[in-house]
Amino acid sequence: QVEPNVPVLMVQSFDDAAAIGLLPQKLAAWIAGSVGTIGIFLAALGLYGLMAFLVAQRTREIAIRMALGASNRDMRSMVLKQAGSLAAIGGVIGLVLAGGIGTLAQSLLVGVPPIDPIAFGGTAVLFAAVLTVAAWTPARRAAATDPATALRAE
């Protein structure tokens, strides 16, 4: 079905030609996804550092509470409640800002809704889980510390 007098330089399917034509867009999407993944990792690392710092600052308070009769479980729940309140406040602020930016950038988004509940919810759940783990580890360490040692340290 090819004209016999026309030289054939390259034979390829339409799918192959389209894949080559879309290579720059695919590369840009891959780079943007990689940068986003690194950003989420850095944010999670920052949350962990913040929570560890907040618990380390309260080590003396935790030691006093334990010396007065609080249990390890009470101390862990106190720290986890603080982390939960931070997660709730940060989640609400983050979701409102993300929704606002998505709405403002709606003209730049092609085929993507400005407010994506799956992406927003998944990110909020991920950060809540990171914050829980970040709070649990230092809280467990602080609750396991001997109150007398912690009070003498400062």
Solvent accessible surface area in square Angstrom, and as a share of the most:
residue,aa,sasa,rsa
1,Q,236,1.05
2,V,104,0.60
3,E,94,0.42
4,P,120,0.76
5,N,132,0.68
6,V,86,0.50
7,P,104,0.66
8,V,85,0.49
9,L,169,0.84
10,M,143,0.64
11,V,126,0.73
12,Q,74,0.33
13,S,60,0.39
14,F,167,0.70
15,D,108,0.56
16,D,74,0.38
17,A,38,0.30
18,A,37,0.29
19,A,46,0.36
20,I,114,0.58
21,G,49,0.47
22,L,90,0.45
23,L,111,0.55
24,P,88,0.55
25,Q,109,0.48
26,K,114,0.48
27,L,100,0.50
28,A,60,0.46
29,A,66,0.51
30,W,170,0.60
31,I,85,0.43
32,A,65,0.51
33,G,41,0.40
34,S,35,0.23
35,V,96,0.55
36,G,37,0.35
37,T,92,0.53
38,I,103,0.52
39,G,36,0.35
40,I,68,0.34
41,F,129,0.54
42,L,104,0.52
43,A,45,0.35
44,A,17,0.13
45,L,99,0.49
46,G,44,0.42
47,L,44,0.22
48,Y,76,0.29
49,G,38,0.37
50,L,82,0.41
51,M,0,0.00
52,A,26,0.20
53,F,116,0.48
54,L,40,0.20
55,V,3,0.01
56,A,64,0.49
57,Q,115,0.51
58,R,54,0.20
59,T,38,0.22
60,R,96,0.35
61,E,57,0.25
62,I,1,0.01
63,A,4,0.03
64,I,76,0.38
65,R,106,0.39
66,M,33,0.15
67,A,63,0.49
68,L,153,0.76
69,G,65,0.62
70,A,27,0.21
71,S,55,0.35
72,N,63,0.33
73,R,186,0.68
74,D,73,0.38
75,M,6,0.03
76,R,56,0.21
77,S,46,0.30
78,M,34,0.15
79,V,0,0.00
80,L,52,0.26
81,K,152,0.65
82,Q,45,0.20
83,A,4,0.03
84,G,38,0.37
85,S,55,0.36
86,L,63,0.32
87,A,29,0.22
88,A,61,0.47
89,I,106,0.54
90,G,42,0.41
91,G,25,0.24
92,V,94,0.54
93,I,98,0.50
94,G,35,0.34
95,L,75,0.37
96,V,103,0.59
97,L,108,0.54
98,A,36,0.28
99,G,10,0.09
100,G,35,0.33
101,I,112,0.57
102,G,11,0.10
103,T,71,0.41
104,L,155,0.77
105,A,27,0.21
106,Q,97,0.43
107,S,104,0.67
108,L,144,0.72
109,L,66,0.33
110,V,137,0.79
111,G,84,0.81
112,V,80,0.46
113,P,73,0.46
114,P,35,0.22
115,I,95,0.48
116,D,43,0.22
117,P,98,0.62
118,I,148,0.75
119,A,50,0.39
120,F,45,0.19
121,G,31,0.30
122,G,42,0.40
123,T,49,0.28
124,A,32,0.25
125,V,104,0.60
126,L,76,0.38
127,F,51,0.21
128,A,42,0.32
129,A,52,0.40
130,V,32,0.19
131,L,5,0.03
132,T,72,0.42
133,V,95,0.54
134,A,0,0.00
135,A,0,0.00
136,W,102,0.36
137,T,37,0.22
138,P,5,0.03
139,A,1,0.01
140,R,124,0.45
141,R,142,0.52
142,A,10,0.08
143,A,2,0.02
144,A,79,0.62
145,T,44,0.25
146,D,79,0.41
147,P,31,0.19
148,A,44,0.34
149,T,71,0.41
150,A,8,0.06
151,L,59,0.29
152,R,182,0.66
153,A,83,0.64
154,E,143,0.64
